[in-house]
Amino acid sequence: MKQPLPNARRWLRQAEYDFEQAKKSAADGAYSYAAFFSEQAAQKALKAFLFKSGKRQITIHSLAELAREASRIEKAFEFLNLARKFIL
């Protein structure tokens, strides 16, 4: 298993790349791709946080579940759970 910090950095770099792709897609009017890359970026950023926090394996792909897991570690993520209540 990889070390937590290098693994977290790798996930964060991928999240940043996906976010850039989302912005480019939106600028080009490819909104379905922008939405897809945005969701991927959010997933990967949350996974980066969880790996940095010491998680060794993450098999979750649901943003809601990732946010719930992150909020158990850091209370600042609780706002994501509140937003979920208004969306679902």
NULO-705181 format. One record per atom (N, C-alpha, C, O, CB): residue number from 1; residue in three letters; atom name; x, y, z. Coordinates in steps of 0.001 Angstrom, whole numbers, plus 500000, padded with zeros to 6 digits. Glycine has a CB too. Example, Ala and Ser with C-alpha at 12.3 -4.5 7.8 and 13.67 -1.06 7.14 Angstrom:
NULO-705181
> nr | rest | atom | px | py | pz
> 1 | ala | N | 513190 | 494310 | 507800
> 1 | ala | CA | 512300 | 495500 | 507800
> 1 | ala | C | 513200 | 496700 | 507800
> 1 | ala | O | 514236 | 496681 | 508465
> 1 | ala | CB | 511308 | 495527 | 509046
> 2 | ser | N | 512850 | 497750 | 507080
> 2 | ser | CA | 513670 | 498940 | 507140
> 2 | ser | C | 512900 | 500030 | 507870
> 2 | ser | O | 513409 | 501138 | 508039
> 2 | ser | CB | 514084 | 499402 | 505725
END
This chain:
NULO-705181
> nr | rest | atom | px | py | pz
> 1 | met | N | 500844 | 498815 | 500000
> 1 | met | CA | 500000 | 500000 | 500000
> 1 | met | C | 500885 | 501242 | 500000
> 1 | met | O | 501908 | 501294 | 500683
> 1 | met | CB | 499042 | 500002 | 501222
> 2 | lys | N | 500481 | 502218 | 499239
> 2 | lys | CA | 501248 | 503460 | 499150
> 2 | lys | C | 501154 | 504246 | 500453
> 2 | lys | O | 500235 | 504051 | 501249
> 2 | lys | CB | 500752 | 504318 | 497975
> 3 | gln | N | 502110 | 505126 | 500651
> 3 | gln | CA | 502106 | 505999 | 501813
> 3 | gln | C | 500960 | 506998 | 501687
> 3 | gln | O | 500638 | 507416 | 500575
> 3 | gln | CB | 503463 | 506730 | 501961
> 4 | pro | N | 500332 | 507392 | 502803
> 4 | pro | CA | 499152 | 508265 | 502738
> 4 | pro | C | 499378 | 509593 | 502025
> 4 | pro | O | 498559 | 509975 | 501189
> 4 | pro | CB | 498671 | 508540 | 504114
> 5 | leu | N | 500442 | 510299 | 502322
> 5 | leu | CA | 500631 | 511628 | 501730
> 5 | leu | C | 500896 | 511572 | 500229
> 5 | leu | O | 500245 | 512309 | 499488
> 5 | leu | CB | 501775 | 512339 | 502417
> 6 | pro | N | 501820 | 510736 | 499736
> 6 | pro | CA | 501998 | 510668 | 498276
> 6 | pro | C | 500729 | 510195 | 497554
> 6 | pro | O | 500422 | 510667 | 496459
> 6 | pro | CB | 503160 | 509730 | 497938
> 7 | asn | N | 500008 | 509276 | 498162
> 7 | asn | CA | 498764 | 508793 | 497572
> 7 | asn | C | 497729 | 509921 | 497528
> 7 | asn | O | 497026 | 510082 | 496531
> 7 | asn | CB | 498218 | 507584 | 498370
> 8 | ala | N | 497640 | 510684 | 498587
> 8 | ala | CA | 496709 | 511818 | 498628
> 8 | ala | C | 497080 | 512856 | 497572
> 8 | ala | O | 496205 | 513404 | 496902
> 8 | ala | CB | 496701 | 512465 | 500031
> 9 | arg | N | 498343 | 513120 | 497428
> 9 | arg | CA | 498791 | 514095 | 496417
> 9 | arg | C | 498437 | 513627 | 495005
> 9 | arg | O | 498029 | 514425 | 494161
> 9 | arg | CB | 500315 | 514324 | 496528
> 10 | arg | N | 498598 | 512341 | 494761
> 10 | arg | CA | 498266 | 511791 | 493445
> 10 | arg | C | 496777 | 511976 | 493153
> 10 | arg | O | 496403 | 512376 | 492050
> 10 | arg | CB | 498647 | 510294 | 493369
> 11 | trp | N | 495930 | 511686 | 494138
> 11 | trp | CA | 494484 | 511869 | 493950
> 11 | trp | C | 494142 | 513339 | 493760
> 11 | trp | O | 493277 | 513671 | 492949
> 11 | trp | CB | 493709 | 511301 | 495148
> 12 | leu | N | 494802 | 514217 | 494490
> 12 | leu | CA | 494519 | 515643 | 494361
> 12 | leu | C | 494949 | 516168 | 492987
> 12 | leu | O | 494233 | 516965 | 492380
> 12 | leu | CB | 495229 | 516429 | 495475
> 13 | arg | N | 496094 | 515733 | 492500
> 13 | arg | CA | 496522 | 516135 | 491146
> 13 | arg | C | 495492 | 515698 | 490102
> 13 | arg | O | 495164 | 516456 | 489189
> 13 | arg | CB | 497911 | 515528 | 490808
> 14 | gln | N | 494989 | 514480 | 490242
> 14 | gln | CA | 493992 | 513993 | 489296
> 14 | gln | C | 492692 | 514798 | 489423
> 14 | gln | O | 492036 | 515078 | 488420
> 14 | gln | CB | 493721 | 512490 | 489525
> 15 | ala | N | 492323 | 515166 | 490645
> 15 | ala | CA | 491128 | 515993 | 490848
> 15 | ala | C | 491301 | 517351 | 490173
> 15 | ala | O | 490376 | 517850 | 489533
> 15 | ala | CB | 490841 | 516177 | 492356
> 16 | glu | N | 492468 | 517941 | 490312
> 16 | glu | CA | 492735 | 519238 | 489673
> 16 | glu | C | 492671 | 519124 | 488153
> 16 | glu | O | 492134 | 520005 | 487482
> 16 | glu | CB | 494113 | 519777 | 490101
> 17 | tyr | N | 493221 | 518036 | 487612
> 17 | tyr | CA | 493168 | 517815 | 486170
> 17 | tyr | C | 491714 | 517689 | 485704
> 17 | tyr | O | 491316 | 518311 | 484720
> 17 | tyr | CB | 493971 | 516550 | 485786
> 18 | asp | N | 490932 | 516884 | 486414
> 18 | asp | CA | 489523 | 516699 | 486049
> 18 | asp | C | 488749 | 518010 | 486137
> 18 | asp | O | 487876 | 518275 | 485312
> 18 | asp | CB | 488872 | 515648 | 486953
> 19 | phe | N | 489067 | 518826 | 487133
> 19 | phe | CA | 488394 | 520113 | 487270
> 19 | phe | C | 488727 | 521024 | 486092
> 19 | phe | O | 487855 | 521731 | 485586
> 19 | phe | CB | 488789 | 520788 | 488591
> 20 | glu | N | 489973 | 521009 | 485660
> 20 | glu | CA | 490358 | 521794 | 484474
> 20 | glu | C | 489606 | 521311 | 483236
> 20 | glu | O | 489163 | 522117 | 482417
> 20 | glu | CB | 491884 | 521704 | 484234
> 21 | gln | N | 489465 | 520001 | 483105
> 21 | gln | CA | 488712 | 519450 | 481981
> 21 | gln | C | 487244 | 519868 | 482057
> 21 | gln | O | 486617 | 520135 | 481032
> 21 | gln | CB | 488829 | 517916 | 481957
> 22 | ala | N | 486709 | 519924 | 483256
> 22 | ala | CA | 485319 | 520365 | 483436
> 22 | ala | C | 485155 | 521810 | 482978
> 22 | ala | O | 484187 | 522138 | 482291
> 22 | ala | CB | 484890 | 520224 | 484913
> 23 | lys | N | 486099 | 522676 | 483357
> 23 | lys | CA | 486014 | 524079 | 482951
> 23 | lys | C | 486129 | 524225 | 481434
> 23 | lys | O | 485401 | 525007 | 480825
> 23 | lys | CB | 487109 | 524900 | 483643
> 24 | lys | N | 487042 | 523472 | 480830
> 24 | lys | CA | 487191 | 523527 | 479373
> 24 | lys | C | 485928 | 523024 | 478676
> 24 | lys | O | 485478 | 523615 | 477695
> 24 | lys | CB | 488407 | 522697 | 478926
> 25 | ser | N | 485369 | 521952 | 479177
> 25 | ser | CA | 484151 | 521399 | 478587
> 25 | ser | C | 483004 | 522394 | 478685
> 25 | ser | O | 482249 | 522569 | 477730
> 25 | ser | CB | 483769 | 520083 | 479272
> 26 | ala | N | 482872 | 523041 | 479829
> 26 | ala | CA | 481804 | 524036 | 480007
> 26 | ala | C | 481997 | 525207 | 479054
> 26 | ala | O | 481039 | 525698 | 478457
> 26 | ala | CB | 481767 | 524540 | 481464
> 27 | ala | N | 483232 | 525647 | 478918
> 27 | ala | CA | 483520 | 526770 | 478014
> 27 | ala | C | 483196 | 526416 | 476568
> 27 | ala | O | 482824 | 527283 | 475778
> 27 | ala | CB | 484993 | 527187 | 478131
> 28 | asp | N | 483339 | 525141 | 476225
> 28 | asp | CA | 483047 | 524675 | 474870
> 28 | asp | C | 481569 | 524334 | 474674
> 28 | asp | O | 481149 | 523959 | 473579
> 28 | asp | CB | 483898 | 523460 | 474549
> 29 | gly | N | 480790 | 524467 | 475742
> 29 | gly | CA | 479369 | 524145 | 475650
> 29 | gly | C | 479062 | 522664 | 475793
> 29 | gly | O | 477926 | 522247 | 475568
> 29 | gly | CB | 478836 | 524627 | 474352
> 30 | ala | N | 480044 | 521871 | 476162
> 30 | ala | CA | 479856 | 520428 | 476360
> 30 | ala | C | 479470 | 520189 | 477821
> 30 | ala | O | 480274 | 519704 | 478618
> 30 | ala | CB | 481159 | 519621 | 475980
> 31 | tyr | N | 478243 | 520535 | 478153
> 31 | tyr | CA | 477821 | 520569 | 479549
> 31 | tyr | C | 477728 | 519186 | 480194
> 31 | tyr | O | 477976 | 519052 | 481392
> 31 | tyr | CB | 476495 | 521253 | 479651
> 32 | ser | N | 477381 | 518171 | 479432
> 32 | ser | CA | 477327 | 516832 | 480030
> 32 | ser | C | 478734 | 516371 | 480426
> 32 | ser | O | 478909 | 515727 | 481461
> 32 | ser | CB | 476684 | 515818 | 479044
> 33 | tyr | N | 479730 | 516698 | 479606
> 33 | tyr | CA | 481110 | 516366 | 479967
> 33 | tyr | C | 481582 | 517218 | 481145
> 33 | tyr | O | 482307 | 516737 | 482016
> 33 | tyr | CB | 482045 | 516566 | 478760
> 34 | ala | N | 481171 | 518467 | 481165
> 34 | ala | CA | 481535 | 519345 | 482286
> 34 | ala | C | 480976 | 518787 | 483591
> 34 | ala | O | 481663 | 518782 | 484613
> 34 | ala | CB | 481012 | 520785 | 482050
> 35 | ala | N | 479745 | 518324 | 483556
> 35 | ala | CA | 479134 | 517747 | 484762
> 35 | ala | C | 479871 | 516476 | 485179
> 35 | ala | O | 480143 | 516269 | 486361
> 35 | ala | CB | 477636 | 517439 | 484520
> 36 | phe | N | 480190 | 515633 | 484206
> 36 | phe | CA | 480902 | 514392 | 484504
> 36 | phe | C | 482260 | 514678 | 485144
> 36 | phe | O | 482586 | 514118 | 486191
> 36 | phe | CB | 481084 | 513561 | 483226
> 37 | phe | N | 483052 | 515550 | 484513
> 37 | phe | CA | 484376 | 515850 | 485055
> 37 | phe | C | 484300 | 516566 | 486402
> 37 | phe | O | 485174 | 516381 | 487248
> 37 | phe | CB | 485160 | 516697 | 484069
> 38 | ser | N | 483270 | 517378 | 486609
> 38 | ser | CA | 483092 | 518042 | 487904
> 38 | ser | C | 482843 | 517024 | 489004
> 38 | ser | O | 483413 | 517111 | 490091
> 38 | ser | CB | 481931 | 519043 | 487843
> 39 | glu | N | 481986 | 516060 | 488707
> 39 | glu | CA | 481688 | 515016 | 489695
> 39 | glu | C | 482936 | 514189 | 489985
> 39 | glu | O | 483205 | 513854 | 491139
> 39 | glu | CB | 480543 | 514102 | 489197
> 40 | gln | N | 483692 | 513862 | 488953
> 40 | gln | CA | 484932 | 513110 | 489134
> 40 | gln | C | 485934 | 513901 | 489978
> 40 | gln | O | 486593 | 513341 | 490854
> 40 | gln | CB | 485547 | 512760 | 487771
> 41 | ala | N | 486044 | 515191 | 489712
> 41 | ala | CA | 486967 | 516040 | 490476
> 41 | ala | C | 486579 | 516070 | 491947
> 41 | ala | O | 487443 | 515991 | 492821
> 41 | ala | CB | 486987 | 517470 | 489905
> 42 | ala | N | 485294 | 516185 | 492222
> 42 | ala | CA | 484832 | 516218 | 493614
> 42 | ala | C | 485124 | 514895 | 494310
> 42 | ala | O | 485602 | 514878 | 495444
> 42 | ala | CB | 483326 | 516528 | 493678
> 43 | gln | N | 484837 | 513789 | 493633
> 43 | gln | CA | 485138 | 512470 | 494211
> 43 | gln | C | 486613 | 512344 | 494558
> 43 | gln | O | 486972 | 511934 | 495662
> 43 | gln | CB | 484735 | 511352 | 493240
> 44 | lys | N | 487454 | 512698 | 493609
> 44 | lys | CA | 488892 | 512514 | 493793
> 44 | lys | C | 489456 | 513456 | 494849
> 44 | lys | O | 490375 | 513082 | 495578
> 44 | lys | CB | 489618 | 512726 | 492477
> 45 | ala | N | 488923 | 514667 | 494943
> 45 | ala | CA | 489375 | 515593 | 495990
> 45 | ala | C | 489006 | 515061 | 497373
> 45 | ala | O | 489811 | 515134 | 498302
> 45 | ala | CB | 488761 | 516995 | 495777
> 46 | leu | N | 487795 | 514529 | 497513
> 46 | leu | CA | 487393 | 513948 | 498796
> 46 | leu | C | 488237 | 512720 | 499123
> 46 | leu | O | 488618 | 512517 | 500275
> 46 | leu | CB | 485899 | 513574 | 498775
> 47 | lys | N | 488526 | 511910 | 498125
> 47 | lys | CA | 489385 | 510749 | 498362
> 47 | lys | C | 490787 | 511186 | 498776
> 47 | lys | O | 491403 | 510557 | 499637
> 47 | lys | CB | 489455 | 509867 | 497105
> 48 | ala | N | 491295 | 512256 | 498171
> 48 | ala | CA | 492611 | 512773 | 498573
> 48 | ala | C | 492603 | 513143 | 500050
> 48 | ala | O | 493532 | 512816 | 500789
> 48 | ala | CB | 493004 | 514002 | 497716
> 49 | phe | N | 491545 | 513828 | 500471
> 49 | phe | CA | 491431 | 514187 | 501892
> 49 | phe | C | 491402 | 512941 | 502770
> 49 | phe | O | 492089 | 512881 | 503790
> 49 | phe | CB | 490167 | 515031 | 502136
> 50 | leu | N | 490617 | 511959 | 502382
> 50 | leu | CA | 490494 | 510739 | 503194
> 50 | leu | C | 491818 | 509980 | 503264
> 50 | leu | O | 492183 | 509468 | 504322
> 50 | leu | CB | 489398 | 509825 | 502622
> 51 | phe | N | 492536 | 509905 | 502147
> 51 | phe | CA | 493845 | 509250 | 502181
> 51 | phe | C | 494816 | 510019 | 503065
> 51 | phe | O | 495567 | 509422 | 503836
> 51 | phe | CB | 494416 | 509117 | 500764
> 52 | lys | N | 494800 | 511349 | 502954
> 52 | lys | CA | 495686 | 512173 | 503790
> 52 | lys | C | 495364 | 511990 | 505267
> 52 | lys | O | 496240 | 512099 | 506126
> 52 | lys | CB | 495566 | 513660 | 503406
> 53 | ser | N | 494102 | 511713 | 505549
> 53 | ser | CA | 493667 | 511524 | 506934
> 53 | ser | C | 493963 | 510129 | 507465
> 53 | ser | O | 493642 | 509816 | 508612
> 53 | ser | CB | 492193 | 511796 | 507047
> 54 | gly | N | 494576 | 509290 | 506634
> 54 | gly | CA | 495000 | 507984 | 507110
> 54 | gly | C | 494222 | 506797 | 506586
> 54 | gly | O | 494553 | 505656 | 506908
> 54 | gly | CB | 494934 | 507970 | 508549
> 55 | lys | N | 493195 | 507036 | 505787
> 55 | lys | CA | 492470 | 505904 | 505212
> 55 | lys | C | 493407 | 505144 | 504295
> 55 | lys | O | 494182 | 505748 | 503553
> 55 | lys | CB | 491200 | 506372 | 504442
> 56 | arg | N | 493341 | 503837 | 504342
> 56 | arg | CA | 494240 | 503017 | 503535
> 56 | arg | C | 493592 | 502527 | 502257
> 56 | arg | O | 494277 | 502302 | 501259
> 56 | arg | CB | 494721 | 501842 | 504333
> 57 | gln | N | 492278 | 502359 | 502277
> 57 | gln | CA | 491574 | 501882 | 501090
> 57 | gln | C | 490213 | 502556 | 501040
> 57 | gln | O | 489515 | 502644 | 502050
> 57 | gln | CB | 491430 | 500325 | 501097
> 58 | ile | N | 489845 | 503028 | 499866
> 58 | ile | CA | 488553 | 503691 | 499687
> 58 | ile | C | 487901 | 503095 | 498450
> 58 | ile | O | 488413 | 503230 | 497339
> 58 | ile | CB | 488712 | 505254 | 499552
> 59 | thr | N | 486782 | 502442 | 498651
> 59 | thr | CA | 486079 | 501824 | 497529
> 59 | thr | C | 484760 | 502539 | 497228
> 59 | thr | O | 483985 | 502090 | 496384
> 59 | thr | CB | 485817 | 500347 | 497821
> 60 | ile | N | 484513 | 503631 | 497909
> 60 | ile | CA | 483276 | 504400 | 497741
> 60 | ile | C | 483370 | 505249 | 496476
> 60 | ile | O | 484419 | 505820 | 496180
> 60 | ile | CB | 483006 | 505298 | 498984
> 61 | his | N | 482258 | 505327 | 495727
> 61 | his | CA | 482198 | 506193 | 494551
> 61 | his | C | 481084 | 507226 | 494669
> 61 | his | O | 480963 | 508112 | 493823
> 61 | his | CB | 482000 | 505358 | 493293
> 62 | ser | N | 480281 | 507116 | 495700
> 62 | ser | CA | 479169 | 508041 | 495908
> 62 | ser | C | 479685 | 509313 | 496577
> 62 | ser | O | 480344 | 509254 | 497614
> 62 | ser | CB | 478053 | 507384 | 496766
> 63 | leu | N | 479377 | 510467 | 495972
> 63 | leu | CA | 479776 | 511738 | 496581
> 63 | leu | C | 479161 | 511900 | 497961
> 63 | leu | O | 479819 | 512380 | 498884
> 63 | leu | CB | 479371 | 512911 | 495686
> 64 | ala | N | 477913 | 511507 | 498107
> 64 | ala | CA | 477242 | 511632 | 499404
> 64 | ala | C | 477951 | 510803 | 500473
> 64 | ala | O | 478159 | 511269 | 501593
> 64 | ala | CB | 475773 | 511198 | 499290
> 65 | glu | N | 478316 | 509577 | 500122
> 65 | glu | CA | 479014 | 508720 | 501082
> 65 | glu | C | 480424 | 509233 | 501380
> 65 | glu | O | 480871 | 509195 | 502526
> 65 | glu | CB | 479085 | 507288 | 500553
> 66 | leu | N | 481115 | 509708 | 500356
> 66 | leu | CA | 482449 | 510277 | 500573
> 66 | leu | C | 482369 | 511505 | 501481
> 66 | leu | O | 483204 | 511679 | 502368
> 66 | leu | CB | 483105 | 510652 | 499224
> 67 | ala | N | 481368 | 512352 | 501259
> 67 | ala | CA | 481186 | 513542 | 502101
> 67 | ala | C | 480870 | 513145 | 503535
> 67 | ala | O | 481378 | 513747 | 504482
> 67 | ala | CB | 480063 | 514436 | 501542
> 68 | arg | N | 480039 | 512141 | 503686
> 68 | arg | CA | 479705 | 511670 | 505040
> 68 | arg | C | 480952 | 511154 | 505748
> 68 | arg | O | 481179 | 511448 | 506922
> 68 | arg | CB | 478628 | 510559 | 504983
> 69 | glu | N | 481753 | 510387 | 505025
> 69 | glu | CA | 482994 | 509856 | 505597
> 69 | glu | C | 483951 | 510992 | 505960
> 69 | glu | O | 484561 | 510969 | 507029
> 69 | glu | CB | 483673 | 508883 | 504606
> 70 | ala | N | 484086 | 511982 | 505081
> 70 | ala | CA | 484974 | 513119 | 505350
> 70 | ala | C | 484491 | 513918 | 506555
> 70 | ala | O | 485303 | 514393 | 507348
> 70 | ala | CB | 485067 | 514032 | 504117
> 71 | ser | N | 483171 | 514072 | 506699
> 71 | ser | CA | 482641 | 514859 | 507814
> 71 | ser | C | 482834 | 514160 | 509160
> 71 | ser | O | 482796 | 514809 | 510206
> 71 | ser | CB | 481164 | 515142 | 507592
> 72 | arg | N | 483039 | 512854 | 509141
> 72 | arg | CA | 483345 | 512138 | 510391
> 72 | arg | C | 484747 | 512484 | 510888
> 72 | arg | O | 485035 | 512390 | 512082
> 72 | arg | CB | 483220 | 510610 | 510185
> 73 | ile | N | 485608 | 512883 | 509966
> 73 | ile | CA | 486995 | 513220 | 510302
> 73 | ile | C | 487138 | 514720 | 510545
> 73 | ile | O | 487804 | 515146 | 511488
> 73 | ile | CB | 487951 | 512768 | 509176
> 74 | glu | N | 486509 | 515509 | 509688
> 74 | glu | CA | 486638 | 516968 | 509752
> 74 | glu | C | 485253 | 517602 | 509668
> 74 | glu | O | 484552 | 517460 | 508666
> 74 | glu | CB | 487555 | 517499 | 508608
> 75 | lys | N | 484874 | 518295 | 510724
> 75 | lys | CA | 483532 | 518893 | 510807
> 75 | lys | C | 483258 | 519909 | 509703
> 75 | lys | O | 482097 | 520175 | 509394
> 75 | lys | CB | 483352 | 519560 | 512150
> 76 | ala | N | 484290 | 520476 | 509107
> 76 | ala | CA | 484096 | 521460 | 508036
> 76 | ala | C | 483363 | 520856 | 506839
> 76 | ala | O | 482782 | 521592 | 506042
> 76 | ala | CB | 485445 | 522024 | 507586
> 77 | phe | N | 483380 | 519545 | 506702
> 77 | phe | CA | 482697 | 518888 | 505591
> 77 | phe | C | 481212 | 518661 | 505861
> 77 | phe | O | 480496 | 518184 | 504980
> 77 | phe | CB | 483363 | 517569 | 505291
> 78 | glu | N | 480740 | 518990 | 507050
> 78 | glu | CA | 479327 | 518759 | 507369
> 78 | glu | C | 478385 | 519532 | 506457
> 78 | glu | O | 477254 | 519102 | 506233
> 78 | glu | CB | 479054 | 519136 | 508807
> 79 | phe | N | 478835 | 520672 | 505925
> 79 | phe | CA | 477974 | 521450 | 505029
> 79 | phe | C | 477585 | 520642 | 503802
> 79 | phe | O | 476513 | 520866 | 503240
> 79 | phe | CB | 478674 | 522739 | 504601
> 80 | leu | N | 478433 | 519701 | 503367
> 80 | leu | CA | 478088 | 518862 | 502224
> 80 | leu | C | 476910 | 517949 | 502552
> 80 | leu | O | 476066 | 517675 | 501699
> 80 | leu | CB | 479297 | 518028 | 501790
> 81 | asn | N | 476866 | 517490 | 503779
> 81 | asn | CA | 475734 | 516656 | 504196
> 81 | asn | C | 474462 | 517483 | 504289
> 81 | asn | O | 473377 | 516979 | 503996
> 81 | asn | CB | 476025 | 515982 | 505547
> 82 | leu | N | 474577 | 518745 | 504692
> 82 | leu | CA | 473413 | 519618 | 504734
> 82 | leu | C | 472896 | 519893 | 503325
> 82 | leu | O | 471687 | 519881 | 503097
> 82 | leu | CB | 473753 | 520933 | 505444
> 83 | ala | N | 473796 | 520139 | 502385
> 83 | ala | CA | 473403 | 520383 | 501004
> 83 | ala | C | 472688 | 519162 | 500432
> 83 | ala | O | 471747 | 519300 | 499650
> 83 | ala | CB | 474629 | 520737 | 500147
> 84 | arg | N | 473127 | 517988 | 500814
> 84 | arg | CA | 472522 | 516743 | 500334
> 84 | arg | C | 471046 | 516684 | 500712
> 84 | arg | O | 470234 | 516192 | 499929
> 84 | arg | CB | 473266 | 515521 | 500907
> 85 | lys | N | 470691 | 517168 | 501877
> 85 | lys | CA | 469301 | 517127 | 502326
> 85 | lys | C | 468398 | 517956 | 501428
> 85 | lys | O | 467230 | 517618 | 501231
> 85 | lys | CB | 469196 | 517621 | 503758
> 86 | phe | N | 468936 | 519038 | 500883
> 86 | phe | CA | 468139 | 519906 | 500031
> 86 | phe | C | 468035 | 519384 | 498597
> 86 | phe | O | 467090 | 519703 | 497875
> 86 | phe | CB | 468726 | 521296 | 500027
> 87 | ile | N | 469010 | 518587 | 498201
> 87 | ile | CA | 469050 | 518077 | 496826
> 87 | ile | C | 468246 | 516799 | 496678
> 87 | ile | O | 467531 | 516621 | 495691
> 87 | ile | CB | 470488 | 517830 | 496395
> 88 | leu | N | 468358 | 515912 | 497651
> 88 | leu | CA | 467710 | 514594 | 497532
> 88 | leu | C | 466328 | 514568 | 498120
> 88 | leu | O | 465665 | 513531 | 498093
> 88 | leu | CB | 468543 | 513543 | 498199
END
